[in-house]
Each structure stands twice: as C-alpha cells, then as structure tokens.
Amino acid sequence: MNSIMLYIGAIIVGLALGLQSPMNSALGKIALPKNSAVLNNLVGLIILVLISISDGSIKQFASLFKAPTYLLFGGVLGSIIVLGSIILIPKLGAATFASIIVSAQMIAAVLIDNFGLFGVEKTPINWFKVIGVVLLIIGVRLIKA
C-alpha cells in the first residue's frame, strides 16, 4: 500500500473518531452514559465478528489468548474512551474535547515511539516533536477561547 493511501486511511479514521464521539455523546443524552457506551461497544463487536466471519479471520481468534495479558488492557482503554467522550463532550464541547485528546494522544505517541513500547520502532524525541506537542497544547487553548 503506498503512502498516499496510508495517509488517506488515517484521515478517514480521524474523521470517524471525530464523528463517533459526538454521536456517542448525543446517544448518552437519550440513555444513561454507561448504557450508551455498552450499546456502542456491542454494535462494534457485532460488526467486527461479522467481518471476521466473512473474511475467515475468525479462525485465528484463539491465537489472541497467547498474547501477554497486559495487551488485553486495550479493551479497557477503549471502554474508557467511549464512556469518557459521552460524559465529557456535553461539558467541554466537541472541539475542545477533540483538541485535548489529540494533544494527549500525541504526547503518548511521542513517548511510545521514544521508548519503543509495544513493539514500535524506537524513534527518539527531538526538538521538532517537542515544539509540535507544545503547539498542540497552545492549540487547545486557542480552540477553547
């Protein structure tokens, strides 16, 4: 896959994330936030199971049980993300919420790259990355203004 398609894929995922959180928040106003989060994850589970069955990858599911236990924490983090967005967007607004989580994600990503965590190739922190993160944090303040 060429790099242009990878960037387009990342943009699509970013747009989906930008839509998902406010949609979940709107659902949280109809039902309790926890119930909305459960429904969100249930729909996602059903879709992914259907995709896995249709492409045959479901046969490899048992191999996940060989993974280190700490990697299963990703599911817990996903639940925190969904529930957090449902609760926080009405209080912060979609743009402020998104700017804060993007900044936090970049800080985490820079640290993950720097230390080579989770099998990611080590990429040291440099001044450009530090300046980029600082500009993101400034951006949060500008968006909140």
C-alpha positions in Angstrom: 0.0 0.0 0.0 1.5 3.3 -1.0 2.0 6.2 1.5 -0.8 8.3 0.0 -3.3 5.6 0.7 -2.0 5.2 4.2 -2.5 8.9 4.8 -6.0 8.8 3.3 -6.8 5.8 5.6 -5.5 7.8 8.6 -7.7 10.8 7.6 -10.7 8.5 7.3 -10.0 7.1 10.8 -9.6 10.6 12.2 -12.9 11.7 10.7 -14.6 8.6 12.0 -13.2 9.3 15.5 -14.3 13.0 15.2 -17.9 11.8 14.4 -18.0 8.9 16.8 -17.5 10.9 20.0 -20.2 13.5 19.4 -22.6 10.8 18.2 -22.0 8.8 21.4 -22.5 11.9 23.4 -25.9 12.5 21.8 -26.8 8.9 22.5 -25.8 9.4 26.1 -28.4 12.2 26.4 -31.1 9.6 25.4 -30.0 6.9 27.8 -27.5 6.7 30.6 -23.9 7.2 29.5 -22.9 3.7 30.6 -25.8 2.2 28.7 -24.8 4.2 25.6 -21.2 3.0 25.9 -22.4 -0.6 26.2 -24.5 -0.2 23.1 -21.6 1.4 21.2 -19.3 -1.5 22.1 -21.9 -4.1 21.4 -22.6 -2.7 17.9 -18.8 -2.6 17.3 -18.5 -6.2 18.5 -21.2 -7.4 16.2 -19.8 -5.6 13.1 -16.3 -6.9 13.8 -17.5 -10.5 14.4 -19.4 -10.4 11.1 -16.4 -9.0 9.2 -14.1 -11.7 10.8 -16.6 -14.5 9.9 -16.9 -13.2 6.3 -13.2 -12.9 5.6 -12.3 -16.1 7.5 -10.0 -14.4 10.1 -12.2 -15.6 12.9 -10.3 -18.9 12.7 -7.3 -17.1 14.1 -9.2 -15.8 17.2 -7.8 -18.4 19.6 -4.2 -17.1 18.9 -5.2 -13.9 20.9 -5.2 -16.0 24.1 -1.4 -16.4 23.7 -0.9 -12.6 23.9 0.6 -11.1 27.1 -2.2 -10.2 29.5 -1.3 -6.5 29.6 -2.2 -6.2 25.9 -5.8 -7.0 26.7 -5.9 -3.7 28.6 -6.6 -2.1 25.2 -10.2 -3.1 25.5 -10.4 -1.4 28.9 -8.9 1.7 27.4 -11.4 1.6 24.6 -14.3 1.5 27.1 -12.8 4.4 29.0 -12.5 6.4 25.7 -16.1 5.7 24.7 -17.6 6.4 28.1 -15.3 9.4 28.6 -16.4 11.0 25.4 -20.1 10.5 26.2 -19.6 12.2 29.6 -17.1 15.0 28.7 -18.3 16.3 25.3 -21.5 17.9 26.7 -19.4 19.6 29.3 -16.4 20.7 27.2 -17.8 20.8 23.7 -16.7 18.6 20.8 -13.9 20.9 19.6 -12.3 21.4 23.0 -12.6 17.7 23.8 -11.1 16.7 20.4 -8.2 19.1 20.8 -7.4 17.8 24.3 -7.5 14.2 23.3 -5.4 14.8 20.2 -2.8 16.6 22.3 -2.8 13.8 24.8 -2.6 11.2 22.1 0.5 13.0 20.6 2.2 13.1 23.9 1.6 9.4 24.4 2.6 8.6 20.8 5.9 10.6 21.1 6.7 8.7 24.4 5.8 5.3 22.8 8.0 6.0 19.8 10.8 7.3 22.0 10.9 4.2 24.2 9.9 1.7 21.5 6.9 0.4 23.6 4.5 -2.2 22.3 6.9 -3.3 19.5 7.0 0.1 17.8 10.3 1.0 16.3 12.3 3.4 18.5 12.2 7.0 17.2 13.9 9.4 19.6 12.3 12.6 20.8 13.7 15.7 19.2 13.1 19.4 19.3 10.7 19.3 16.4 8.5 16.8 18.2 8.6 18.8 21.5 7.7 22.0 19.6 4.9 20.2 17.8 3.4 19.0 21.1 3.7 22.5 22.6 1.9 23.9 19.6 -0.8 21.4 20.0 -1.2 22.4 23.7 -1.4 26.0 22.6 -4.0 25.0 20.0 -6.1 23.6 22.8 -6.1 27.0 24.5 -6.9 28.7 21.2 -9.8 26.4 20.4 -11.2 26.8 23.9 -11.1 30.6 23.7 
